[in-house]
């Protein structure tokens, strides 16, 4: 049932992949996937990784990182 609201579990997500099209598709998919599903997708696709922002209050940033990472992002 569509209610006009994006089905997003995370406030933001980024990805890297061998091609821009795959990277774009993955970053969009990551918004609706759980962390275990994101890790499984990255493991299944060679050369892919994820950065996913957690939805947490600002005070939690001192306790745990507000961003989760899977894979090593290439240096820029």
C-alpha positions as CSV (number, residue, x, y, z in Angstrom):
1,X,0.0,0.0,0.0
2,X,1.5,3.3,-1.1
3,X,1.0,6.3,1.2
4,X,3.1,8.9,-0.6
5,X,6.0,8.6,1.8
6,X,9.5,7.2,0.8
7,X,10.2,3.8,2.3
8,X,13.5,4.8,3.9
9,X,15.2,3.2,6.9
10,X,18.2,5.4,6.8
11,X,18.5,9.2,6.5
12,X,21.3,8.9,3.8
13,X,23.3,6.2,2.0
14,X,26.3,6.2,-0.4
15,X,27.9,3.5,-2.4
16,X,30.8,2.7,-4.6
17,X,30.8,0.2,-7.4
18,X,32.6,-0.5,-10.7
19,X,30.1,1.6,-12.7
20,X,28.1,4.7,-11.9
21,X,24.8,3.0,-12.8
22,X,25.4,0.2,-10.3
23,X,26.5,2.7,-7.6
24,X,23.4,4.8,-8.1
25,X,21.1,1.7,-7.9
26,X,22.8,0.4,-4.8
27,X,22.7,3.7,-2.9
28,X,19.0,3.9,-3.6
29,X,18.5,0.3,-2.6
30,X,20.4,0.8,0.7
31,X,17.9,3.4,1.9
32,X,15.3,0.7,2.2
33,X,17.4,-2.3,3.3
34,X,18.5,-3.3,6.8
35,X,22.2,-3.4,7.7
36,X,22.5,-7.2,7.2
37,X,20.9,-7.0,3.8
38,X,23.3,-4.2,2.8
39,X,26.3,-6.3,3.9
40,X,25.0,-9.3,2.0
41,X,24.5,-7.2,-1.2
42,X,28.0,-5.7,-0.9
43,X,29.5,-9.2,-0.4
44,X,27.7,-10.6,-3.4
45,X,28.9,-7.9,-5.7
46,X,32.6,-7.6,-6.3
47,X,34.1,-4.1,-5.9
48,X,31.1,-2.6,-4.0
49,X,30.8,-1.0,-0.7
50,X,28.4,1.2,1.4
51,X,28.3,4.1,3.8
52,X,25.0,4.4,5.6
53,X,24.0,7.2,8.0
54,X,22.2,6.1,11.2
55,X,19.1,7.8,12.4
56,X,20.2,8.7,15.9
57,X,20.1,11.8,18.2
58,X,23.2,14.0,18.1
59,X,24.3,13.0,21.7
60,X,24.7,9.4,20.4
61,X,27.4,10.5,18.0
62,X,29.8,10.5,21.1
63,X,28.9,6.9,21.8
64,X,28.9,5.4,18.4
65,X,29.7,6.5,14.9
66,X,26.7,8.1,13.1
67,X,27.8,6.3,9.9
68,X,28.2,2.6,9.2
69,X,30.7,1.4,6.6
70,X,31.0,-1.8,4.6
71,X,34.1,-2.2,2.5
72,X,37.0,0.1,2.1
73,X,36.1,3.3,0.2
74,X,38.7,4.2,-2.4
75,X,40.9,7.2,-1.7
76,X,40.0,10.3,-3.5
